[in-house]
Amino acid sequence: MMSPVEEGVLTEWETDLSLDTALGLLAEKRCRDIVYHLQEETTPIPIADLAKQIADAESQESSTAPSDLQDSIQTHVHQLHIPKLADADVVVFHRNDNTVELGENAPCIIAIWNTVSDVPGPDDK
């Protein structure tokens, strides 16, 4: 599979999102989780539903029950991660109905993420 750079998707920035901001957001697992889960949605979803999806995924990686994680995740997602992603126009937060969807800069973040995900790290052999 060709990376977005090889396909020419990232030949130039079509966004005002800086590389530092993009990489800063991608450095945070929960921000990546939010973008990942929102890619599968065609309409805005409630933050509570998004938090449940993230809690379910995280509970598979640890021994913590999803219900124990969900409240904590919902608080962090709502108060910390959604505002960061919204400030960068990666997501759109609809305050009136407490829903979220991918924003204008989401394709840029996704393209960078897909590109760097294909780069082998020091632990890859």
Number of C-alpha atoms within 10 A of each C-alpha: 6 10 17 17 14 11 10 10 15 15 10 8 11 10 11 9 15 11 13 9 14 20 14 11 19 19 12 11 11 19 19 17 18 23 22 14 15 19 14 8 11 9 11 17 17 15 23 18 13 21 26 18 17 22 23 17 13 18 17 11 9 9 8 13 13 20 12 11 17 22 15 13 22 20 14 14 21 19 11 13 21 21 16 17 23 18 12 20 18 26 23 20 24 14 8 6 11 13 18 22 23 24 16 13 19 21 16 20 20 18 16 20 17 15 16 13 11 11 10 9 9 6 5 6 5
